[in-house]
Amino acid sequence: MTAGSRVGGLVGANSNTINDCHALGSVTGSYEVGGLAGTNQDGVISRSYATGDVTGTGTGLTQAGGLVGFNFGDWQGSTVRLSYATGNVIGIKQVGGLVGANNANGRIERSYATGSVTGERQIGGLVGANDNRIAESYATGLVVGNELVGGLIGHGFGGSVLNSYWDMDTTNQIVSLSGIGKATLEMIQEETFTGWDFDEPGIWNIIEGESYPYFQWQKEENIPRPEPEQLERYHLLISSNPDLGGTAEDVTGEGPYPKGSIISINAVPNPGYQFDGWTATEGGTFEDDSAAATLFTMPGRDTTATANYIANGKAVSLSVTGDFTIGANGSKTYRAAAKDAADNPVEGVEVIFLLASEDDEDLDHLSNDPTATVVTDADGQAVYSVTANDAIMGHRYTLTVSMDESDSSVDISQTDRLDIGVNKNIIRGGPAETNPLAVPIQITGVNANAYNSDLNQWTGSWQAPQTIYDQGDYVNDPDFWSNVGNSGASGSTWYNPSPGTSYGILVVDLLQMRNIRLINVFQMFSDGKITHIAIEGHGETSDEAPDAFDSEWVEVLGKSVVEPGGNGGSYGYNPTKFNVDATTRYVKIMAYNDGSYGHRNYIEIKGIKMYE
């Protein structure tokens, strides 16, 4: 069917009751387009379904849904319940697998959608935009959009969502305005769906391990099932490297496994060997790859998990400690500790300390030899001191500590920057050639999509990673910020649909565990100063970065007021300073704008600096 606006496979506009009805054909219209009904205004749609594809051709607020385009009520309210849609939906704005927009007095209860959803803005697997109640519903279709996109719901300004889910694997979405994301394997298990009625007689049925939930009134040929590849089983081979190093075991022992299975594995070294970590050939993740007994998450392919071993006493590791900031005439001591695989100190290892500078004349301001070879003592320690002699404040040196390869089974070299008279900003990011100390790894938000999401775009305006791009004349300076690109508009930026409750999230890897004592926040002077900020840390220490919505984040700085700050054109000043006490490798920055500084439409943060 093809028509203008308010187009549906069964009715264009419903203000009454539709029970036990269905529509099979495709539907095309400009606005308010649905597989069954274009609009449902003060009406009830129950025990009904639509299977045809839906296309909204309008250039703006399309409101296209697999079952209903626009569900709303003026006085008594509209309800969609015990219904589903399987068709693919295409539109521009407010596009959903079941309902395009669920607005004032609209309710969706015990319903689902399985078709793909494609659009530009406010795109959701179940509902594109929601302002009212959704309960006991789910979505599984692929969701594709540019802004305000969610596995279950794309966008909204209110409403409640109860016990509703989306398939993160099939929707290809890990976030949603509301709802609970689950893996495919969880979506075909009854225990996933809290509070749902699977009794006989009742509402729902499920074929455990084979189907998604479906209605007890549905015909067998319409039962929703994952695609076969979602249920494929894959082989896990466990090996040891070298073979003589020890044994390794699949403790779970129930393979082959579906993608996403969590498998218990264990490594036991033979006498004379130490366990040296797990590796996998074809993907998959270890809960802790340094632990002999750990959990492994199965990828969507056959793979080999290898337990690696090293012979006792043959491999030497090197660690370096020392403060990389000294005064103009200060002195610091650096200690390199050499240990074998059993964590015992190793005497007689030659450790090379090398100081370098961009300006060779800087080396004349050091009282010590910039190159030294020190042999470790009985405690495995090599000691090297750096003494400045009227060194130029703010100049930087590079200290490289290395070890003769003949003393080690691996190439050992550690490099850090030595600052003269300047505290080091440990969250300083930037392009690779600037030798950054931190790396942005995720920009997202809660009801706040990023204005730009390219984490490698350091120049220009309103770019995702610029909040940590500390460079120029004021690098490391705790009181000033050098602007990047446009003087007032460089920094991380998010849309702000719900001022005060929406917030932007930037996750940063500090590349090593850091002891954070001071956090300084600089304001942007563009379209949306932040009014509050919160910081969280994470216990993860490996290169496996935690997701922004991981449950293990802990508070470093509770939600706190950010002062208006100052703008000097080419620089920012008067940061808001917070004293904290935290040790973490990963930090999660949460920025808010409640509109109290004037601009409400965006969340914008110029810069942030952290010091140990």
C-alpha positions in Angstrom: 0.0 0.0 0.0 1.3 3.5 -0.9 -0.4 6.7 0.2 0.4 10.1 1.9 0.3 10.5 5.7 -1.5 8.3 8.3 -1.0 5.2 6.4 -1.5 1.6 7.7 -1.7 -1.9 6.4 -5.1 -2.3 8.0 -6.3 1.2 8.9 -4.8 4.7 8.5 -6.0 6.0 11.8 -7.5 4.0 14.7 -9.5 5.6 17.6 -11.4 2.4 18.6 -10.5 -1.2 19.3 -8.6 -3.6 17.0 -8.5 -7.2 18.3 -7.1 -10.3 16.6 -6.3 -8.7 13.3 -3.2 -8.7 11.1 -1.8 -7.1 8.0 0.7 -8.8 5.6 1.5 -6.3 2.9 4.2 -3.6 2.7 3.2 0.0 3.5 4.7 3.2 2.2 3.7 6.8 3.2 5.1 10.2 4.1 4.4 10.5 7.8 2.7 8.4 10.6 3.2 5.1 8.8 2.6 1.7 10.3 2.4 -1.9 9.3 -1.1 -2.2 10.9 -2.2 1.4 11.7 -0.7 4.8 10.8 -1.9 6.3 14.1 -3.5 4.8 17.2 -5.2 7.8 19.0 -7.2 6.9 22.1 -7.5 3.4 20.7 -6.6 -0.2 21.7 -4.7 -2.6 19.5 -4.5 -6.1 21.0 -3.5 -9.6 19.9 -2.6 -8.3 16.4 0.4 -8.3 14.2 1.9 -7.0 11.0 4.6 -8.6 8.8 5.1 -6.2 5.9 7.9 -3.8 5.5 7.2 -0.2 6.3 8.8 2.8 4.6 8.3 6.5 5.7 9.3 8.8 2.8 8.9 12.1 4.6 11.9 14.3 5.0 11.4 15.2 8.7 9.4 13.7 11.5 8.6 10.4 9.8 7.1 8.5 12.8 7.2 5.1 11.1 6.7 1.8 13.0 6.4 -1.9 12.1 3.0 -2.0 13.7 2.0 1.6 14.5 3.5 4.9 13.3 2.3 7.2 16.1 0.7 5.9 19.4 -0.8 8.7 21.5 -3.9 9.7 23.4 -5.7 13.0 24.1 -7.8 11.9 27.1 -8.3 8.2 27.7 -5.0 7.0 26.3 -3.9 4.6 23.6 -2.7 1.0 24.2 -0.7 -1.5 22.1 -0.6 -4.9 23.8 0.0 -8.5 23.1 1.0 -7.6 19.6 4.1 -7.8 17.4 5.7 -6.7 14.1 8.3 -8.5 11.9 8.7 -6.2 9.0 11.7 -4.0 8.3 11.1 -0.3 8.9 12.8 2.7 7.1 12.4 6.3 7.9 14.1 9.5 8.9 13.2 10.5 12.5 11.3 8.7 15.2 11.5 5.2 13.6 10.9 2.0 15.6 10.5 -1.7 15.0 7.1 -1.7 16.7 6.0 1.9 17.1 7.7 5.0 15.6 6.7 7.4 18.5 4.9 6.5 21.8 3.8 9.9 23.1 1.6 11.3 25.8 -0.9 8.8 27.2 0.4 6.0 24.9 1.2 2.6 26.4 3.0 -0.4 25.0 2.6 -3.7 27.0 3.7 -7.2 26.3 4.7 -6.7 22.7 7.8 -7.2 20.5 9.5 -6.4 17.2 11.9 -8.5 15.1 12.4 -6.4 12.0 15.4 -4.2 11.2 15.1 -0.5 11.7 16.9 2.2 9.7 16.8 5.9 9.9 18.7 9.1 10.8 17.6 10.3 14.3 15.6 8.9 17.2 15.8 5.3 16.0 15.0 2.3 18.3 14.6 -1.5 17.9 11.1 -1.3 19.6 10.3 2.5 19.7 12.0 5.4 18.1 10.8 8.0 20.6 9.1 7.2 23.9 7.4 9.6 26.4 5.2 7.1 28.3 4.9 3.5 29.5 6.5 0.4 28.0 6.4 -2.9 29.9 7.4 -6.5 29.3 8.4 -6.0 25.6 11.5 -6.7 23.6 13.3 -6.1 20.2 15.7 -8.2 18.2 16.1 -6.5 14.7 19.2 -4.7 13.4 19.1 -1.0 14.3 21.0 1.5 12.2 21.0 5.3 12.7 23.1 8.4 13.1 21.9 10.2 16.3 19.9 9.1 19.4 19.9 5.4 18.5 19.1 2.5 20.9 18.6 -1.2 20.9 15.2 -0.8 22.5 14.4 2.9 22.5 16.2 5.7 20.6 15.1 8.8 22.5 12.6 10.2 24.9 11.7 12.9 27.4 10.0 10.8 30.1 8.0 7.7 30.6 8.8 4.4 32.3 10.2 1.2 31.0 9.7 -2.0 33.0 11.2 -5.5 32.4 11.9 -4.8 28.7 14.9 -6.1 26.7 16.8 -6.0 23.5 19.2 -8.4 21.8 22.6 -6.7 21.8 24.0 -9.1 19.3 21.3 -8.9 16.6 20.5 -5.2 17.0 24.2 -4.4 16.9 23.5 -1.9 19.7 25.0 -2.0 23.2 23.1 1.1 24.5 19.5 2.2 24.7 17.7 5.1 26.3 16.1 2.5 28.6 15.7 -1.2 28.9 18.1 -4.1 29.5 20.5 -5.4 26.8 21.2 -9.1 26.6 23.2 -11.5 24.4 21.3 -13.7 22.0 21.9 -16.8 24.2 20.3 -15.0 27.1 17.3 -13.8 25.0 16.3 -17.5 24.4 16.3 -18.4 28.1 13.1 -18.0 30.1 15.0 -16.9 33.3 16.1 -13.7 31.5 12.6 -12.2 31.4 11.9 -11.1 35.0 8.3 -11.0 35.9 6.9 -12.4 32.6 4.0 -14.8 32.6 5.1 -18.1 31.1 2.5 -20.2 32.9 -0.1 -22.3 31.1 -2.6 -20.8 30.5 -0.9 -17.4 30.4 0.7 -14.9 28.1 4.1 -16.1 26.8 5.7 -19.3 25.6 9.4 -19.9 24.9 11.3 -22.9 23.4 14.2 -22.9 25.8 17.5 -22.4 23.9 15.8 -22.1 20.5 13.3 -19.2 20.4 12.6 -15.8 21.7 9.4 -15.3 23.8 6.2 -15.6 21.7 2.5 -15.4 22.5 0.5 -18.5 23.4 -2.0 -17.5 20.7 0.7 -17.4 18.0 0.9 -20.0 15.2 3.9 -22.3 15.2 5.2 -20.9 11.8 5.3 -17.4 13.3 7.5 -18.3 16.3 10.5 -15.8 16.4 13.8 -17.6 16.4 17.4 -16.3 16.1 19.2 -16.8 12.8 21.0 -20.2 12.6 24.4 -18.6 12.8 23.5 -17.1 16.2 23.2 -20.6 17.5 26.3 -22.1 15.9 28.6 -24.2 18.1 32.4 -23.7 18.0 35.3 -25.7 19.2 37.7 -24.6 21.9 41.2 -26.3 21.8 43.4 -25.9 24.9 47.2 -26.1 24.4 50.4 -25.5 26.3 53.4 -23.5 25.2 55.9 -25.1 25.4 54.5 -28.6 25.7 56.9 -29.4 28.5 55.9 -26.3 30.5 52.7 -27.7 31.9 49.2 -28.9 31.3 46.0 -26.9 30.4 42.4 -28.0 30.7 38.9 -27.0 29.7 37.3 -27.5 33.1 33.7 -26.9 31.8 34.2 -29.7 29.3 30.8 -29.2 27.5 32.1 -28.1 24.0 31.5 -27.3 21.3 30.1 -24.0 22.5 27.9 -21.2 21.2 29.2 -17.7 20.8 29.3 -15.9 24.1 29.6 -19.1 26.3 31.7 -18.5 29.5 34.1 -21.4 30.0 36.2 -22.3 33.0 39.9 -23.1 32.1 42.9 -23.9 34.2 46.7 -24.2 33.7 49.1 -26.2 35.9 52.9 -25.7 35.4 55.3 -28.6 35.5 58.2 -28.5 38.0 60.8 -25.9 36.9 58.3 -23.7 35.0 56.1 -20.7 35.8 52.7 -19.9 34.3 53.1 -16.8 32.1 49.6 -15.9 30.9 46.9 -17.0 28.4 46.6 -16.1 24.7 44.0 -17.0 22.1 44.5 -17.4 18.4 41.1 -16.4 17.0 39.6 -13.9 19.5 37.6 -14.4 22.6 38.3 -12.7 26.0 39.8 -13.9 29.3 38.4 -12.6 32.5 42.0 -12.5 33.7 44.7 -13.6 31.2 47.3 -13.5 34.0 45.5 -16.0 36.2 46.1 -19.8 35.8 42.5 -20.5 36.7 40.2 -18.1 34.8 37.1 -17.8 32.6 37.1 -17.5 28.8 34.3 -16.0 26.7 33.9 -17.9 23.4 34.1 -16.0 20.1 31.9 -16.8 17.1 34.6 -19.1 15.6 36.8 -22.0 16.5 39.8 -20.9 18.6 42.7 -22.1 20.6 43.4 -20.9 24.1 47.1 -21.4 25.0 48.6 -21.5 28.5 52.1 -20.1 28.2 55.0 -21.1 30.5 58.5 -19.9 31.2 61.4 -21.7 32.8 62.3 -20.6 36.3 65.3 -18.2 36.5 65.7 -17.7 32.7 63.6 -14.6 32.1 64.4 -11.4 33.8 61.9 -8.5 34.1 62.6 -4.9 34.8 60.6 -2.3 36.6 61.5 1.4 37.2 60.3 3.7 39.9 61.0 7.5 40.3 59.3 10.9 40.3 59.5 12.4 36.8 59.3 16.0 38.0 62.3 17.9 39.5 63.0 21.5 40.3 65.5 23.7 38.5 68.2 22.6 41.0 66.5 19.5 42.3 67.7 15.9 42.4 65.8 12.7 41.9 66.7 9.0 42.2 65.5 6.3 39.9 65.6 2.6 40.8 65.5 -0.3 38.4 64.6 -3.6 39.9 65.6 -6.8 38.1 63.7 -10.0 39.0 63.4 -13.5 37.6 60.2 -15.4 36.8 59.8 -16.5 40.4 60.0 -12.8 41.5 63.5 -13.2 43.0 66.0 -10.4 42.7 68.7 -10.9 40.0 72.3 -9.6 40.7 74.7 -8.6 37.9 72.2 -7.3 35.3 73.5 -4.4 33.3 70.9 -1.6 33.2 71.3 1.3 30.9 70.0 4.8 31.8 69.8 7.3 28.9 68.7 11.0 29.2 67.9 12.9 26.0 66.4 16.3 25.2 65.2 18.1 22.1 67.8 20.7 22.8 71.2 19.3 23.4 72.2 22.4 25.5 69.7 21.2 28.1 72.0 18.4 28.9 74.6 21.0 30.1 72.3 21.8 32.9 72.6 18.3 34.5 75.4 17.6 36.9 75.3 13.9 36.1 76.4 11.9 33.0 73.3 11.6 30.8 74.3 8.1 29.9 75.1 5.5 32.6 75.3 1.7 32.8 74.6 0.4 36.3 75.0 -3.2 37.4 72.3 -4.5 39.8 73.4 -5.3 43.3 72.5 -8.3 45.5 69.0 -6.9 45.9 68.5 -6.7 42.2 68.7 -2.9 42.3 70.3 -0.4 39.9 70.3 3.2 41.1 70.7 6.3 39.0 70.4 9.9 40.2 69.5 13.0 38.1 70.6 16.4 39.4 69.6 19.6 37.8 71.9 22.6 37.7 70.0 25.8 37.0 67.9 23.9 34.5 65.4 25.9 32.5 61.9 25.6 34.0 59.4 23.8 31.8 62.0 22.0 29.6 61.5 18.3 29.2 63.9 15.4 29.0 63.3 11.8 28.0 64.6 9.1 30.3 64.9 5.6 28.8 65.8 2.7 31.0 66.8 -0.6 29.2 68.5 -3.9 29.8 71.0 -5.9 27.9 69.0 -8.4 25.8 71.4 -11.2 26.8 70.1 -10.9 30.3 66.5 -11.4 29.3 64.3 -13.6 27.2 62.5 -10.5 26.0 63.5 -7.0 24.8 63.1 -4.7 27.9 62.9 -0.9 27.5 60.9 1.7 29.4 60.6 5.3 28.5 59.1 8.3 30.3 59.4 12.0 30.1 61.3 14.0 32.7 59.8 17.4 33.3 61.8 20.2 34.9 59.8 22.2 37.4 56.4 21.2 35.9 53.9 18.8 37.5 52.9 16.2 34.9 49.3 16.2 33.7 48.6 12.4 33.7 45.5 12.6 31.5 47.3 14.5 28.8 46.2 13.1 25.4 46.9 13.9 21.8 48.1 12.5 18.5 50.6 9.7 18.7 53.5 12.0 17.7 52.9 14.1 20.9 53.8 11.0 23.1 50.4 11.2 25.0 50.1 9.9 28.5 46.4 9.0 28.1 44.2 7.7 25.3 40.4 8.3 24.9 38.7 5.0 24.3 34.9 5.6 24.4 32.5 8.6 24.1 28.9 7.9 24.8 26.2 9.2 27.2 23.0 8.7 29.0 20.2 10.3 26.9 23.1 12.4 25.5 24.6 11.5 22.1 28.1 12.8 21.2 28.1 15.7 18.8 31.2 14.2 17.2 32.4 10.7 18.0 35.7 10.3 16.2 38.2 9.7 19.0 41.2 10.4 16.6 40.1 13.9 15.6 42.2 16.3 17.7 41.7 19.6 15.8 38.7 21.6 14.8 35.6 22.4 16.9 33.6 20.2 19.3 35.6 17.1 18.7 35.3 14.0 20.9 38.8 13.7 22.4 39.8 17.4 22.8 38.9 17.5 26.5 42.3 15.8 27.2 44.3 17.5 24.5 46.7 19.4 26.8 49.2 21.2 24.5 50.7 24.5 23.6 52.1 27.2 25.9 50.2 25.8 28.9 50.9 22.1 28.7 50.9 20.6 32.3 50.0 24.1 33.7 47.3 23.5 36.3 45.8 27.0 36.0 45.6 27.5 32.2 44.4 25.7 29.1 45.7 26.2 25.6 42.8 26.2 23.1 42.8 23.9 20.1 41.3 25.0 16.8 38.6 27.6 17.3 39.4 29.7 20.4 36.2 29.0 22.3 34.8 25.9 20.8 37.3 23.1 21.2 36.3 20.2 23.5 34.1 17.2 24.0 30.4 18.0 23.2 27.1 16.1 23.5 23.5 16.9 22.7 21.5 17.7 25.9 17.8 16.6 25.4 17.1 16.5 29.2 19.1 19.3 31.0 20.3 18.1 34.4 19.5 14.4 33.9 21.2 13.8 30.5 25.0 13.4 30.8 27.9 12.8 28.5 30.5 10.2 29.1 34.2 10.1 28.1 36.2 7.1 29.1 40.0 7.5 29.2 42.9 5.0 29.6 45.8 6.5 31.6 47.9 3.6 30.2 49.1 2.6 33.8 47.8 2.7 37.3 47.9 6.3 38.6 47.4 7.9 42.0 45.1 10.8 41.3 45.1 13.6 43.9 43.9 16.7 42.0 41.4 17.2 39.1 41.1 20.6 37.4 38.1 21.3 35.0 38.1 24.1 32.4 34.9 25.5 30.9 34.2 25.9 27.2 32.7 29.2 26.0 30.4 28.1 23.2 26.8 26.7 23.5 26.6 24.8 26.7 28.9 25.1 29.7 28.8 22.2 32.1 27.3 22.8 35.5 28.3 19.6 37.2 30.9 16.8 36.8 31.4 13.4 38.2 34.4 11.0 37.9 34.7 7.3 38.4 37.6 4.8 38.4 37.8 1.1 37.7 39.7 -1.9 39.1 40.7 -3.2 35.7 44.5 -3.0 35.3 45.0 -4.8 32.0 44.7 -3.5 28.4 41.1 -5.0 28.3 39.3 -1.7 28.8 36.0 -1.7 30.7 32.8 -0.5 28.9 31.4 2.8 30.1 28.3 0.9 31.4 30.2 -1.8 33.2 28.9 -2.4 36.7 32.4 -2.3 38.4 33.0 1.5 38.1 33.5 3.2 41.5 33.2 6.8 42.6 36.3 9.0 42.5 34.4 12.4 42.5 30.7 12.5 43.2 28.5 14.8 41.1 29.9 18.2 41.9 29.4 21.8 40.8 31.7 23.3 38.1 32.2 27.1 38.4 31.8 29.4 35.3 35.6 29.6 34.7 37.4 32.2 32.5 38.1 32.6 28.8 41.1 34.5 27.5 40.5 33.9 23.8 43.5 31.7 23.0 43.4 30.1 26.5 41.1 29.2 29.3 41.7 29.9 33.0 40.1 29.8 36.5 39.4 26.0 36.4 37.3 24.4 39.1 39.7 22.3 41.2 38.8 19.1 43.1 41.0 17.3 45.6 40.5 13.5 45.4 42.3 10.3 46.5 42.0 7.5 44.0 44.2 4.9 42.3 43.0 3.7 38.9 44.1 3.1 35.3 40.8 3.9 33.6 38.7 7.0 34.3 35.1 7.7 33.4 34.2 11.4 33.0 30.5 12.3 33.3 29.5 15.9 32.3 26.2 17.5 33.0 24.5 20.8 32.0 21.3 21.7 33.9 21.0 25.0 32.0 21.8 27.3 34.9 24.6 29.0 33.0 22.2 30.0 30.1 22.7 27.5 27.3 20.8 24.3 27.6 21.0 22.5 24.3 24.5 21.1 24.6 26.9 19.6 27.2 30.4 21.0 26.5 33.6 20.6 28.5 36.8 22.4 27.4 39.4 20.5 29.2 40.4 18.4 32.2 43.8 17.9 33.9 44.7 15.4 36.5 47.8 15.3 38.8 49.3 12.7 41.1 
